[in-house]
Amino acid sequence: MATYIAEADSYAGFGSTGKYFGYFGLAAGAVGLTGWAAMHGHLPGLQPADASDQLLLVAMQWIGTGLFVIMMVAVLGSLILSSKSRGTVTVDDLGVTRQIGERSRMLRWREIEGFVVTPISGGITLIPREGSRMIVIPRFLDDYRGFIAEIKARGVGSLPSSRLKRKRGWRQALLTYAGILAFMFAYNTRETHAMRWVGLLGFAGYAGWLMVFEDLQLEDHGWFRRITAVMLVAMLAWLLWHMMRTW
C-alpha cells in the first residue's frame, strides 16, 4: 500500500494567486460602487455637471463593476482548483482511495476504466466504468510520477478528454427543466396567484433536492455545497419578495 500526500498549492491561502485576484476585484468593485453612488446622487460631493465628468462616472461604474465580476469568477476558480489539490491518495490491492478531510471516495481496480489528463489543473481524473463518481487526482502529490507509474502497472490506461463529460440521467434533466419552469411560473406576473404559488413551491422543492440529493464531486462537498445552498436560498427569498411586490 502506498499513500501519496498533496503538497501545498498556489491557488488559495497566503501568497496565492486567488488572494491577489480578490484584492484587485475588491478595488475594482469599490470604484464601480463609487461611480454608481455618484450617478444616483448618493454622494453630494461628487455631482459633476460637465458631460465629460459624468461620462467618467459612467465609465467608473460599468468598468469597475465588470472587473469586479471577472475577478470574483477568477477567485472562485482558484478556490475550486485549490479544493481539488488537498488531501491524500492511497493505492492498495483493492483500488484507489481519495481522501479530503473526513470525506473519502474509493474506486476498485475493476471499476476503473482509465484516466484522463485534466487540462486546467494538470492532474488526472479516474473514470469509472459505470456511473459518474469520478476521482480527481491533483498534480501536487509528493510523488505524482510514482502514482502514475503505479496505476499504469495495474492496467489503468489513458482515455480521451471527451470522457470527462458527465452524462446526466433523464431524471436529473427532467428535474432541472421542472425547476426552471417552476421559477418562470412564480416570476411571471401574468399567471394566476394559485399558479405562482405552485411555481414557488415547485422551485423550493427543486432547490431542496439540489442541495441534499444532487451528487457532486468529492472535492465540492464542503464550501462549494454551502455556497450553492446560500445562492439557492437567496434566489428563493428574492422570488418571494418579487411575488409579494407584484401581487
C-alpha positions as CSV (number, residue, x, y, z in Angstrom):
1,M,0.0,0.0,0.0
2,A,1.3,3.5,-0.9
3,T,-0.1,6.8,0.3
4,Y,0.6,10.0,-1.6
5,I,0.1,13.4,0.1
6,A,-0.9,16.5,-1.8
7,E,1.6,19.3,-1.3
8,A,0.6,23.0,-0.8
9,D,-0.9,24.6,-3.9
10,S,-0.6,28.2,-5.1
11,Y,-4.3,28.8,-5.8
12,A,-5.6,29.8,-2.3
13,G,-4.1,30.8,1.0
14,F,-1.3,33.1,1.9
15,G,0.6,34.5,-1.1
16,S,-1.7,32.8,-3.5
17,T,-2.9,33.9,-6.9
18,G,-6.5,33.9,-5.8
19,K,-5.8,36.3,-3.0
20,Y,-4.5,38.9,-5.4
21,F,-7.5,38.3,-7.7
22,G,-9.6,39.1,-4.7
23,Y,-7.8,42.3,-3.7
24,F,-8.0,43.6,-7.3
25,G,-11.6,42.7,-7.5
26,L,-12.5,44.5,-4.3
27,A,-10.7,47.6,-5.5
28,A,-12.5,47.5,-8.8
29,G,-15.8,46.9,-7.0
30,A,-15.1,50.0,-4.8
31,V,-14.5,52.1,-8.0
32,G,-17.7,50.8,-9.6
33,L,-19.7,51.4,-6.4
34,T,-18.4,54.9,-6.2
35,G,-19.4,55.7,-9.8
36,W,-22.9,54.2,-9.2
37,A,-23.4,56.2,-6.0
38,A,-22.3,59.4,-7.6
39,M,-24.5,58.9,-10.7
40,H,-27.5,58.3,-8.4
41,G,-26.9,61.3,-6.2
42,H,-25.8,59.4,-3.1
43,L,-22.5,61.3,-2.9
44,P,-23.3,65.1,-2.7
45,G,-19.7,66.0,-3.1
46,L,-19.5,64.1,-6.4
47,Q,-22.2,65.6,-8.7
48,P,-20.4,67.0,-11.7
49,A,-22.4,69.0,-14.2
50,D,-19.9,68.6,-17.1
51,A,-20.7,65.9,-19.7
52,S,-17.1,64.7,-19.6
53,D,-17.1,64.3,-15.8
54,Q,-20.5,62.4,-16.0
55,L,-19.0,60.2,-18.7
56,L,-16.1,59.4,-16.4
57,L,-18.5,58.4,-13.6
58,V,-20.4,56.1,-16.0
59,A,-17.1,54.5,-17.1
60,M,-16.1,54.0,-13.4
61,Q,-19.5,52.4,-12.7
62,W,-19.5,49.9,-15.6
63,I,-15.8,49.1,-16.0
64,G,-15.3,48.8,-12.2
65,T,-18.4,46.5,-11.9
66,G,-17.3,44.4,-14.9
67,L,-13.8,43.9,-13.5
68,F,-15.2,43.1,-10.1
69,V,-17.4,40.3,-11.6
70,I,-14.4,38.9,-13.7
71,M,-12.1,38.9,-10.6
72,M,-14.7,37.2,-8.4
73,V,-15.1,34.5,-11.1
74,A,-11.3,34.1,-11.0
75,V,-11.3,33.8,-7.2
76,L,-14.0,31.2,-7.4
77,G,-12.0,29.3,-10.0
78,S,-8.9,29.5,-7.7
79,L,-10.8,28.1,-4.8
80,I,-12.2,25.2,-6.9
81,L,-8.7,24.3,-8.1
82,S,-7.4,24.6,-4.5
83,S,-10.1,22.3,-3.2
84,K,-9.1,19.7,-5.8
85,S,-5.5,19.9,-4.6
86,R,-5.8,18.8,-1.0
87,G,-5.8,15.6,0.9
88,T,-4.2,12.2,0.2
89,V,-4.4,9.4,-2.4
90,T,-4.0,5.8,-1.3
91,V,-3.2,2.9,-3.7
92,D,-3.6,-0.7,-2.4
93,D,-4.7,-4.1,-3.7
94,L,-8.3,-3.0,-3.6
95,G,-8.1,0.2,-5.6
96,V,-7.6,3.9,-5.3
97,T,-8.9,5.9,-2.4
98,R,-9.1,9.7,-2.5
99,Q,-9.5,11.4,0.9
100,I,-10.0,15.1,1.8
101,G,-10.5,15.7,5.5
102,E,-13.1,13.2,6.8
103,R,-14.6,12.6,3.3
104,S,-13.3,9.8,1.1
105,R,-14.2,8.1,-2.2
106,M,-12.8,4.8,-3.5
107,L,-12.7,3.2,-6.9
108,R,-11.8,-0.5,-7.1
109,W,-9.5,-1.6,-9.8
110,R,-12.3,-3.5,-11.7
111,E,-14.4,-0.3,-11.6
112,I,-11.7,2.0,-13.2
113,E,-11.9,2.2,-16.9
114,G,-8.9,4.6,-17.3
115,F,-7.8,8.1,-16.6
116,V,-8.0,11.5,-18.4
117,V,-5.4,14.3,-18.0
118,T,-7.1,17.3,-16.6
119,P,-6.2,20.3,-18.8
120,I,-6.5,23.1,-16.3
121,S,-5.2,21.8,-13.1
122,G,-2.7,19.4,-14.7
123,G,-3.6,16.4,-12.7
124,I,-5.7,13.4,-13.8
125,T,-9.3,12.2,-13.3
126,L,-10.0,8.5,-12.8
127,I,-13.0,7.5,-14.9
128,P,-15.3,4.7,-13.6
129,R,-16.8,2.1,-16.0
130,E,-20.3,3.0,-14.8
131,G,-21.8,6.0,-13.0
132,S,-20.5,9.5,-12.6
133,R,-18.4,9.2,-9.4
134,M,-15.1,10.2,-10.8
135,I,-12.0,10.8,-8.7
136,V,-9.8,13.8,-9.3
137,I,-6.1,13.3,-8.6
138,P,-4.1,16.5,-8.1
139,R,-0.6,17.1,-9.7
140,F,0.6,18.3,-6.3
141,L,1.2,14.8,-5.0
142,D,4.6,14.3,-3.3
143,D,5.3,11.6,-5.9
144,Y,3.0,12.3,-8.8
145,R,5.0,10.4,-11.3
146,G,5.3,7.4,-9.0
147,F,1.5,7.4,-8.6
148,I,1.0,7.5,-12.4
149,A,3.5,4.6,-12.9
150,E,1.8,2.6,-10.2
151,I,-1.7,2.8,-11.7
152,K,-0.4,2.1,-15.2
153,A,1.3,-1.0,-13.8
154,R,-2.2,-2.1,-12.6
155,G,-3.5,-1.8,-16.2
156,V,-5.1,1.7,-16.0
157,G,-4.6,3.4,-19.3
158,S,-5.2,6.9,-20.7
159,L,-8.6,7.9,-22.2
160,P,-9.6,10.8,-24.5
161,S,-10.5,14.1,-22.9
162,S,-14.1,13.7,-24.1
163,R,-14.6,11.1,-21.3
164,L,-14.6,13.9,-18.7
165,K,-18.1,14.9,-19.7
166,R,-20.5,13.6,-17.1
167,K,-23.7,12.0,-18.5
168,R,-26.7,13.3,-16.8
169,G,-29.6,10.8,-16.4
170,W,-33.1,11.6,-17.7
171,R,-34.3,12.1,-14.1
172,Q,-31.7,14.9,-13.4
173,A,-32.6,16.5,-16.7
174,L,-36.3,16.3,-16.1
175,L,-36.0,17.8,-12.6
176,T,-33.8,20.6,-13.9
177,Y,-36.3,21.6,-16.5
178,A,-39.1,21.3,-14.0
179,G,-37.2,23.6,-11.6
180,I,-36.6,26.2,-14.3
181,L,-40.3,26.0,-15.4
182,A,-41.4,26.4,-11.8
183,F,-39.2,29.5,-11.4
184,M,-40.7,31.1,-14.5
185,F,-44.3,30.4,-13.4
186,A,-43.6,32.0,-10.0
187,Y,-41.9,35.0,-11.6
188,N,-44.5,35.7,-14.3
189,T,-46.9,38.4,-13.2
190,R,-49.5,37.3,-15.8
191,E,-50.0,33.9,-14.1
192,T,-52.8,33.4,-11.6
193,H,-52.0,33.6,-7.9
194,A,-52.5,29.9,-7.4
195,M,-50.2,29.0,-10.3
196,R,-47.5,31.4,-9.0
197,W,-47.7,29.7,-5.5
198,V,-47.4,26.3,-7.2
199,G,-44.3,27.6,-9.1
200,L,-42.8,28.9,-5.9
201,L,-43.3,25.6,-4.0
202,G,-42.0,23.7,-7.0
203,F,-38.8,25.7,-7.2
204,A,-38.4,25.4,-3.4
205,G,-38.6,21.6,-3.8
206,Y,-36.1,21.6,-6.7
207,A,-33.7,23.7,-4.6
208,G,-34.0,21.3,-1.7
209,W,-33.3,18.3,-4.0
210,L,-30.3,20.1,-5.5
211,M,-28.8,20.9,-2.0
212,V,-29.4,17.5,-0.5
213,F,-29.5,14.8,-3.1
214,E,-27.6,16.0,-6.2
215,D,-24.3,14.2,-6.5
216,L,-21.2,16.5,-6.6
217,Q,-17.6,15.7,-6.9
218,L,-15.8,14.7,-3.7
219,E,-13.9,18.0,-3.7
220,D,-17.1,20.0,-3.9
221,H,-18.9,18.6,-0.9
222,G,-17.6,21.3,1.5
223,W,-17.6,25.0,0.9
224,F,-18.9,24.6,-2.7
225,R,-22.1,23.0,-1.4
226,R,-22.5,25.7,1.2
227,I,-22.1,28.4,-1.5
228,T,-24.7,26.6,-3.6
229,A,-27.1,26.5,-0.7
230,V,-26.7,30.2,0.0
231,M,-27.3,31.1,-3.6
232,L,-30.4,29.0,-3.8
233,V,-31.8,30.4,-0.6
234,A,-31.1,33.9,-1.9
235,M,-33.0,33.1,-5.1
236,L,-35.9,31.8,-3.1
237,A,-36.0,34.9,-0.9
238,W,-35.8,37.2,-3.9
239,L,-38.5,35.3,-5.8
240,L,-40.8,35.5,-2.7
241,W,-40.1,39.3,-2.4
242,H,-40.8,39.7,-6.1
243,M,-44.2,37.9,-5.8
244,M,-45.2,40.0,-2.8
245,R,-44.2,43.2,-4.6
246,T,-46.2,42.3,-7.8
247,W,-49.2,40.6,-6.2
